[in-house]
Amino acid sequence: MCQAAAELGFQSFQRNTFFWSLRHSGYEFQVWLHALLVDGTDHWAWSYGEQSFFMLNDATWPNVNSGPVFYCE
């Protein structure tokens, strides 16, 4: 995640732990993300399947939450 975030110009982002994601994966209506980057009006979510961030559309991002801020070293 840190490498992908750095490629987008970020050193920190909101995220839940990997184990949290394992426990919550597969729910039909997910409102909690693995990780979230916020850049002004752009919002990016993490996909473990793709191993990258993808941009959320304007109708989706107000309805999601993520974990505490994580700082890459």
N, C-alpha and C positions, 0 to 999 in steps of 0.2 A: 504494500500500500504506500509506503513512504516513497519508493522510487517513482511510482505512478503519480503521486501527489507532487513530487518535485518536478516532474516533467510538465505539470500544469502550473508550476510556479508557487507551490504551497509547501510549508514546512510543518503545518499543523492542520488538523481537521477533527471533526467529531467522529467517534467510533464506539462500537460495542466490541467486546472481546470475541475472539474466534469461537470460544466455547459457548458464549451466549448465542452466537449466530447458529451454531450447530443445534442448540436446544430449540430455537425458534424458526428454523428453516422449514419450508413446506406449508406454512399456514396460508390459507387461501387469501385472506385479506391482510397482508402485511402493511403495517403503518410504521414499523420500526426498521430502520436501515442498518446494514452492516457498518457503513461509514458515510459521512456526508461532508462535502466541501461546499463552502458558500463564497462566491466571488461577486459581490454586488448583487445583481439580479440573476446571476447564473447559479444553479444548484446542481451539483454532481453527486451521484450515488455510486457506491462500490458494488461490483459484481464479482463474487468469488469464482463463478463459472467462467467468466471472461478474463479475470485477473486484471481488471481495469475499471476506471471510473466512466460513467456514462451520464449525459446531461438529462436531468429531469425536466419534463415540460411544465409550463406555468400552472396547469391545473392540478398537477400531482404534488409538487414540493410543499405547498402549504399544509398538506395532510399527513406529512411524515415527521418522524422524530429520529434522533440518533443519540448515541451515548455521550459521555463527557469528552472534552477536548483532549486530543492526544498529540504530543509533540515529537516529531522525528528527531533523532540525534544525528 
